[in-house]
Amino acid sequence: MLFLGGFTAGVGGFVYHAIAGRWLGTRTYGEVSALVALYTVGTAVNLTLVLVLARCAAHLQATGRLGAIRPLMRRTERAIALPALLLCLAVGAIALPAADFLRLSSAAPLVWLGLAVALYWFTAVPRGVLQGLQRFPALAANLSLELVVRTLSLVALLALGLSVSGSMMALMAGVSFAYLLGTTMLRDLRRHAPQPDQMGSLTGFGMTAAAGTVGVLWLYNVDVVLAKHYLGAHQAGIYGGLNKIETILYYATVSVSQVLFPRVVEAITTRRHPGRLLLLSCALIVAMGLGAILVFGAVPGLVVQVLYGPAFADARPFVLPVSVIGLGLSLDNLLVQFLIAVRDQWFIPAMSVACAFMVALIAVFHSGLEQIVADVFVCIFGLLGALGARCLVTMSRLRAEVEAQARP
């Protein structure tokens, strides 16, 4: 169910980009793709909160304290309110220099972008609880309907002539709807008598989750921003389209990691070894990803034509390599989610090195699309090797701990 919802959301996201690319052309669409990349990086707070709340909700459900979930939700929303306001003010203050750096035609889209990111943070509250309670059909509906509303809003706003600003306003419409829908889906929690959540400070785990979330977001967004800075307008637009093709595999398989995370937390809480969950999840992602790669490699021209039209024909030679990058990114994300769930922080140095190395490589080698694609490939699969090695060490440690706990 979560795969179907995530697939629908992924299709909605690519329809959004396809409409924007066809309607606005490669030059103006380059602005939209760069802004959406910034939006995605800005949503790191949302994804971090989702992980924190999913872990808390899974733990509370495993220990029979569902009445503590609503107080936890209210506490989180109060904690978000002030940072969200400060974010809007900060984006407004730096809008002009940021627009100049990104070579945008106007600073207004950045203001709308800041509002959309701030509102998106609040959707983490219902989505994290839905994931932690393993209500995957409801979570799938929430994810998919956000993209439906976003895409329909985009068509209406572009028809009104709002161009890049309209694209950012469509993001805001989608996240507002998702928050209202998510809170409605959790109304049944009101029948449980309120209890103290007793989770204490969430800062420590939140920082670990933030490191993993920001790292993954950085890996598939900073290259778009740097491409917009270093390449010409046409090539930057082409690379923005390639990046979205890359993330087809990521979003098509992200449901596996969304299911894995609360299951691993539940296994740790009930003193069971989660190694089989990780191996099965890796196998699922590889199987699904290889199927998509075969299609992309067989008909790259058709993929570009369907998604973006003839103006993006220069992207055709790079469809296969970026789809392979998408599979590597999805596996990176899965291993990071596993390590976060078992509270292993050794992935943070590896992630930090990979993120910094990507920026350095692109800063040195950026003469064309070929070099930037190669830079990203090296970083994604280098990180995958490091994370895989760490997971093997962690699973051995967990097996020893489970066996030691079982002896008494």
GUKE-278173 format. One line per field, with one value per residue (C-alpha): residue in three letters; x, z, y. Coordinates in nm, 2 decimals, decimal comma. Example, Ala and Ser with C-alpha at 12.3 -4.5 7.8 and 13.67 -1.06 7.14 Angstrom:
residu	ALA	SER .
u	1,23	1,37 .
w	0,78	0,71 .
v	-0,45	-0,11 .
//
This chain:
residu	MET	LEU	PHE	LEU	GLY	GLY	PHE	THR	ALA	GLY	VAL	GLY	GLY	PHE	VAL	TYR	HIS	ALA	ILE	ALA	GLY	ARG	TRP	LEU	GLY	THR	ARG	THR	TYR	GLY	GLU	VAL	SER	ALA	LEU	VAL	ALA	LEU	TYR	THR	VAL	GLY	THR	ALA	VAL	ASN	LEU	THR	LEU	VAL	LEU	VAL	LEU	ALA	ARG	CYS	ALA	ALA	HIS	LEU	GLN	ALA	THR	GLY	ARG	LEU	GLY	ALA	ILE	ARG	PRO	LEU	MET	ARG	ARG	THR	GLU	ARG	ALA	ILE	ALA	LEU	PRO	ALA	LEU	LEU	LEU	CYS	LEU	ALA	VAL	GLY	ALA	ILE	ALA	LEU	PRO	ALA	ALA	ASP	PHE	LEU	ARG	LEU	SER	SER	ALA	ALA	PRO	LEU	VAL	TRP	LEU	GLY	LEU	ALA	VAL	ALA	LEU	TYR	TRP	PHE	THR	ALA	VAL	PRO	ARG	GLY	VAL	LEU	GLN	GLY	LEU	GLN	ARG	PHE	PRO	ALA	LEU	ALA	ALA	ASN	LEU	SER	LEU	GLU	LEU	VAL	VAL	ARG	THR	LEU	SER	LEU	VAL	ALA	LEU	LEU	ALA	LEU	GLY	LEU	SER	VAL	SER	GLY	SER	MET	MET	ALA	LEU	MET	ALA	GLY	VAL	SER	PHE	ALA	TYR	LEU	LEU	GLY	THR	THR	MET	LEU	ARG	ASP	LEU	ARG	ARG	HIS	ALA	PRO	GLN	PRO	ASP	GLN	MET	GLY	SER	LEU	THR	GLY	PHE	GLY	MET	THR	ALA	ALA	ALA	GLY	THR	VAL	GLY	VAL	LEU	TRP	LEU	TYR	ASN	VAL	ASP	VAL	VAL	LEU	ALA	LYS	HIS	TYR	LEU	GLY	ALA	HIS	GLN	ALA	GLY	ILE	TYR	GLY	GLY	LEU	ASN	LYS	ILE	GLU	THR	ILE	LEU	TYR	TYR	ALA	THR	VAL	SER	VAL	SER	GLN	VAL	LEU	PHE	PRO	ARG	VAL	VAL	GLU	ALA	ILE	THR	THR	ARG	ARG	HIS	PRO	GLY	ARG	LEU	LEU	LEU	LEU	SER	CYS	ALA	LEU	ILE	VAL	ALA	MET	GLY	LEU	GLY	ALA	ILE	LEU	VAL	PHE	GLY	ALA	VAL	PRO	GLY	LEU	VAL	VAL	GLN	VAL	LEU	TYR	GLY	PRO	ALA	PHE	ALA	ASP	ALA	ARG	PRO	PHE	VAL	LEU	PRO	VAL	SER	VAL	ILE	GLY	LEU	GLY	LEU	SER	LEU	ASP	ASN	LEU	LEU	VAL	GLN	PHE	LEU	ILE	ALA	VAL	ARG	ASP	GLN	TRP	PHE	ILE	PRO	ALA	MET	SER	VAL	ALA	CYS	ALA	PHE	MET	VAL	ALA	LEU	ILE	ALA	VAL	PHE	HIS	SER	GLY	LEU	GLU	GLN	ILE	VAL	ALA	ASP	VAL	PHE	VAL	CYS	ILE	PHE	GLY	LEU	LEU	GLY	ALA	LEU	GLY	ALA	ARG	CYS	LEU	VAL	THR	MET	SER	ARG	LEU	ARG	ALA	GLU	VAL	GLU	ALA	GLN	ALA	ARG	PRO .
u	0,00	0,28	0,46	0,14	0,10	0,46	0,45	0,14	0,32	0,63	0,42	0,26	0,60	0,73	0,40	0,46	0,81	0,70	0,43	0,66	0,93	0,70	0,52	0,81	1,09	1,44	1,57	1,28	1,24	1,61	1,50	1,21	1,44	1,69	1,42	1,27	1,61	1,64	1,29	1,38	1,69	1,48	1,24	1,52	1,35	1,03	1,20	1,40	1,08	0,91	1,19	1,18	0,80	0,79	1,03	0,84	0,50	0,64	0,79	0,47	0,25	0,49	0,46	0,08	0,08	-0,13	-0,27	0,07	0,08	-0,15	0,04	0,36	0,21	0,11	0,45	0,62	0,39	0,47	0,84	0,81	0,62	0,89	1,16	0,91	0,85	1,22	1,28	1,02	1,19	1,54	1,44	1,28	1,60	1,84	1,60	1,78	2,14	2,02	1,83	2,15	2,36	2,11	2,06	1,68	1,47	1,30	1,34	0,96	0,97	1,22	0,97	0,70	0,95	1,02	0,65	0,61	0,91	0,78	0,43	0,58	0,75	0,41	0,31	0,58	0,36	0,08	0,30	0,55	0,28	0,11	0,44	0,53	0,18	0,23	-0,09	0,06	-0,26	-0,34	0,02	0,01	-0,30	-0,15	0,16	-0,01	-0,29	-0,04	0,12	-0,23	-0,32	0,03	0,00	-0,36	-0,26	0,04	-0,18	-0,41	-0,14	0,06	-0,26	-0,29	0,06	0,24	0,53	0,81	0,62	0,32	0,53	0,63	0,27	0,16	0,41	0,25	-0,10	0,00	0,16	-0,13	-0,37	-0,15	-0,13	-0,51	-0,57	-0,31	-0,46	-0,80	-0,67	-0,56	-0,89	-0,94	-0,65	-0,88	-1,06	-0,75	-0,71	-0,41	-0,09	0,26	0,47	0,77	1,00	1,22	1,43	1,43	1,73	2,00	1,81	1,68	2,04	2,13	1,82	1,89	2,24	2,11	1,82	2,02	2,30	2,06	1,88	2,22	2,33	2,05	1,99	2,32	2,43	2,13	2,21	2,57	2,48	2,26	2,56	2,83	2,65	2,47	2,10	2,02	2,25	2,14	1,78	1,88	2,06	1,76	1,56	1,82	1,81	1,44	1,48	1,74	1,50	1,23	1,41	1,46	1,10	0,97	1,16	1,15	0,84	1,08	1,28	0,96	0,83	1,17	1,22	0,93	0,97	1,34	1,24	0,98	1,23	1,48	1,22	1,10	1,46	1,46	1,74	1,66	1,91	1,66	1,45	1,75	1,85	1,49	1,46	1,79	1,67	1,34	1,50	1,75	1,48	1,26	1,55	1,69	1,35	1,34	1,70	1,63	1,34	1,54	1,84	1,63	1,43	1,61	1,47	1,11	1,16	1,29	1,02	0,74	0,86	0,99	0,94	1,18	1,35	1,53	1,67	2,03	1,95	1,91	2,27	2,26	1,93	2,09	2,38	2,15	1,90	2,19	2,27	1,91	1,94	2,26	2,10	1,80	2,03	2,23	1,90	1,79	2,12	2,11	1,75	1,86	2,15	1,94	1,68	1,94	2,10	2,43	2,60	2,91	2,74	2,76	3,14	3,10	2,80	2,98	3,28	3,06	2,87	3,18	3,35	3,06	3,08	3,46	3,44	3,17	3,36	3,67	3,51	3,21	3,29	2,98	2,70	2,93	3,16	2,89	2,71	3,05	3,11	2,78	2,82	3,16	3,02	2,70	2,86	3,16	2,93	2,73	3,04	3,12	2,76	2,75	3,06	2,93	2,60	2,78	2,97	2,64	2,45	2,72	2,70	2,32	2,33	2,56	2,34	2,02	2,19	2,32	1,98	1,82	2,05	1,88 .
w	0,00	0,08	-0,24	-0,44	-0,25	-0,29	-0,66	-0,71	-0,53	-0,74	-1,06	-0,93	-0,87	-1,21	-1,37	-1,19	-1,34	-1,68	-1,69	-1,57	-1,81	-2,11	-2,02	-1,92	-2,15	-2,05	-1,94	-1,71	-1,60	-1,48	-1,22	-1,11	-1,08	-0,87	-0,64	-0,60	-0,51	-0,24	-0,12	-0,09	0,11	0,33	0,41	0,60	0,92	0,81	0,73	1,06	1,26	1,07	1,18	1,54	1,57	1,39	1,64	1,94	1,80	1,73	2,08	2,25	2,05	2,14	2,51	2,50	2,56	2,27	2,50	2,50	2,13	2,11	2,38	2,19	1,87	2,05	2,21	1,86	1,69	1,96	1,91	1,54	1,54	1,63	1,40	1,11	1,17	1,19	0,86	0,68	0,80	0,71	0,36	0,31	0,43	0,19	-0,11	-0,32	-0,29	-0,32	-0,64	-0,78	-0,70	-0,87	-1,16	-1,10	-1,29	-0,96	-0,59	-0,53	-0,59	-0,30	-0,06	-0,16	-0,13	0,23	0,32	0,16	0,35	0,68	0,62	0,52	0,85	1,02	0,80	0,97	1,28	1,14	0,89	1,15	1,38	1,09	1,00	1,35	1,41	1,08	0,93	0,58	0,37	0,54	0,50	0,14	0,08	0,25	0,04	-0,29	-0,25	-0,16	-0,51	-0,67	-0,52	-0,60	-0,97	-1,01	-0,84	-1,07	-1,38	-1,25	-1,15	-1,47	-1,66	-1,47	-1,59	-1,25	-1,40	-1,14	-0,85	-0,93	-0,92	-0,56	-0,46	-0,59	-0,34	-0,06	-0,16	-0,16	0,19	0,34	0,22	0,34	0,70	0,73	0,58	0,82	1,13	1,02	0,98	1,34	1,50	1,65	1,89	2,09	2,24	2,44	2,77	2,76	2,92	2,96	2,67	2,90	2,60	2,76	2,54	2,18	2,09	2,09	1,86	1,66	1,58	1,46	1,24	1,11	1,01	0,80	0,65	0,56	0,41	0,18	0,07	0,01	-0,21	-0,46	-0,45	-0,42	-0,76	-0,92	-0,74	-0,84	-1,20	-1,21	-1,09	-1,31	-1,64	-1,89	-1,88	-2,13	-1,98	-1,63	-1,74	-1,89	-1,57	-1,37	-1,58	-1,54	-1,17	-1,17	-1,37	-1,12	-0,83	-1,01	-0,87	-0,53	-0,48	-0,64	-0,38	-0,07	0,06	0,15	0,39	0,53	0,62	0,74	1,00	1,24	1,20	1,31	1,60	1,71	1,67	1,89	2,15	2,17	2,17	1,82	1,57	1,27	1,03	0,82	0,78	0,63	0,39	0,26	0,22	0,02	-0,20	-0,27	-0,37	-0,60	-0,77	-0,82	-0,92	-1,18	-1,35	-1,39	-1,51	-1,78	-1,91	-1,89	-2,07	-2,34	-2,44	-2,31	-2,59	-2,51	-2,14	-2,21	-2,47	-2,24	-1,94	-2,09	-2,47	-2,76	-2,60	-2,35	-2,62	-2,50	-2,18	-2,37	-2,34	-1,96	-1,88	-1,80	-1,58	-1,38	-1,33	-1,18	-0,96	-0,84	-0,73	-0,54	-0,37	-0,27	-0,11	0,06	0,21	0,32	0,51	0,67	0,79	0,94	1,12	1,26	1,38	1,57	1,70	1,54	1,47	1,28	0,95	1,02	0,94	0,62	0,51	0,59	0,38	0,08	0,09	0,11	-0,16	-0,40	-0,37	-0,42	-0,72	-0,89	-0,81	-0,98	-1,26	-1,41	-1,77	-1,89	-1,81	-1,85	-1,57	-1,32	-1,37	-1,32	-1,00	-0,85	-0,95	-0,76	-0,45	-0,43	-0,47	-0,26	0,03	-0,04	0,01	0,34	0,47	0,38	0,57	0,88	0,86	0,86	1,18	1,34	1,27	1,43	1,74	1,75	1,72	2,01	2,22	2,14	2,22	2,55	2,65	2,56	2,79	3,12 .
v	0,00	0,24	0,16	0,24	0,57	0,66	0,56	0,79	1,07	1,01	1,02	1,34	1,49	1,42	1,53	1,86	1,89	1,78	2,04	2,31	2,21	2,20	2,52	2,73	2,60	2,49	2,83	2,93	2,56	2,58	2,83	2,61	2,30	2,49	2,63	2,29	2,15	2,42	2,34	1,97	2,06	2,29	2,00	1,83	1,95	1,78	1,45	1,46	1,51	1,23	0,99	1,12	1,10	0,76	0,62	0,76	0,64	0,30	0,28	0,40	0,16	-0,13	-0,05	0,01	0,39	0,52	0,79	0,96	1,03	1,33	1,52	1,44	1,58	1,91	1,94	1,90	2,16	2,42	2,35	2,40	2,73	2,98	2,83	2,83	3,20	3,28	3,08	3,30	3,62	3,49	3,39	3,74	3,90	3,71	3,68	3,94	3,81	3,45	3,54	3,70	3,39	3,15	3,40	3,42	3,67	3,77	3,73	3,68	3,30	3,27	3,43	3,18	2,91	3,00	3,00	2,65	2,51	2,65	2,50	2,17	2,13	2,09	1,80	1,59	1,56	1,36	1,17	1,07	0,93	0,75	0,59	0,49	0,34	0,15	0,29	0,27	0,30	0,63	0,75	0,65	0,85	1,15	1,14	1,09	1,35	1,62	1,58	1,57	1,90	2,04	1,95	2,07	2,40	2,43	2,41	2,67	2,91	2,88	2,94	3,27	3,37	3,34	3,14	3,06	3,22	3,01	2,70	2,78	2,87	2,53	2,37	2,56	2,45	2,09	2,09	2,28	2,02	1,73	1,88	1,92	1,57	1,41	1,56	1,44	1,08	1,07	1,18	0,83	0,89	1,12	0,83	0,74	0,91	1,15	1,02	1,18	1,07	1,01	1,03	1,30	1,52	1,42	1,64	1,36	1,13	1,43	1,54	1,19	1,17	1,52	1,42	1,13	1,33	1,63	1,41	1,22	1,54	1,70	1,42	1,45	1,83	2,01	1,90	2,07	2,40	2,38	2,29	2,60	2,81	2,66	2,56	2,77	2,82	2,54	2,28	2,36	2,30	1,97	1,86	1,96	1,72	1,44	1,48	1,43	1,11	0,99	1,04	0,83	0,53	0,69	0,78	0,46	0,25	0,49	0,30	0,01	0,23	0,38	0,04	-0,07	0,21	0,14	-0,23	-0,21	0,02	-0,24	-0,52	-0,34	-0,26	-0,62	-0,76	-0,92	-0,91	-0,68	-0,82	-1,02	-0,70	-0,52	-0,79	-0,83	-0,46	-0,44	-0,72	-0,55	-0,22	-0,39	-0,59	-0,29	-0,07	-0,31	-0,34	0,04	0,06	-0,20	0,02	0,34	0,18	0,03	0,34	0,65	0,87	0,77	0,85	1,20	1,26	1,15	1,34	1,67	1,68	1,74	2,04	1,81	1,58	1,64	1,45	1,12	0,99	1,03	0,86	0,52	0,64	0,87	0,59	0,37	0,67	0,67	0,30	0,37	0,67	0,46	0,20	0,47	0,60	0,25	0,19	0,53	0,46	0,13	0,28	0,56	0,31	0,11	0,44	0,38	0,72	0,61	0,68	1,05	1,09	0,89	1,09	1,42	1,32	1,21	1,54	1,76	1,55	1,59	1,97	1,96	1,74	1,95	2,27	2,13	1,92	2,10	2,16	1,98	1,74	1,44	1,55	1,64	1,31	1,13	1,33	1,23	0,87	0,84	1,00	0,80	0,46	0,54	0,62	0,30	0,09	0,27	0,23	-0,13	-0,21	-0,03	-0,22	-0,55	-0,45	-0,32	-0,64	-0,85	-0,63	-0,65	-1,03	-1,06	-0,83	-1,02	-1,35	-1,21	-1,09	-1,42	-1,63	-1,54 .
//
